[in-house]
């Protein structure tokens, strides 16, 4: 697994690098297809922050922690990732995903961030595109939880429509189903 370590407002030391690599490699045992990890270590207002992102096949798992000690922050962030991956493995054990339909193709999705105060033609602030793969609603919810995100766009394995699962303000989940008109 490729492990990239970035230091911000902090002197890079071999001890911190080896500790971070060791923790990421320990988490790797829960991942079937590890492809890479990025660790960002920084100090902000006397707090030591550790942000660890592990790409595991199609999943992206993040752990963030802060404490007065950088080693403790790295440990806490790695523990968060480990908990997420254990939870994911347990759910996969209990749930069997349906096989993709014959002839399915990934769908290209573009996500735009709009600035409301600008003129309509100048409202796009950021644009992201990615491919979605067919998955069940349960898998999409699991991915939403793993990413600790507010929403997740996916292609529904049942009807191949683009859907969005999102976390509502009351903590419950919502689903947006898009159908061709």
Number of C-alpha atoms within 10 A of each C-alpha: 15 13 17 15 18 14 16 12 9 12 10 13 9 9 10 17 17 12 14 26 21 13 18 27 17 13 20 21 12 18 17 10 14 19 15 17 22 19 24 17 25 19 18 11 5 11 15 20 24 27 21 26 22 25 18 19 12 11 16 15 20 21 23 19 20 22 16 12 13 20 17 16 21 29 16 20 23 28 19 18 23 23 15 21 21 15 15 17 15 11 14 14 9 8 11 10 13 11 10 16 12 6 5 11 13 12 16 12 14 11 12 12 11 14 13 11 8 11 9 10 6 11 14 15 11 10 10 9 10 12 13 17 20 24 18 18 19 13 19 22 20 19 22 20 18 20 18 15 11 13 20 19 22 26 25 22 19 14 10 20 16 21 18 19 20 20 18 12 8 6 8 8 13 11 16 11 12 13 10 5 3
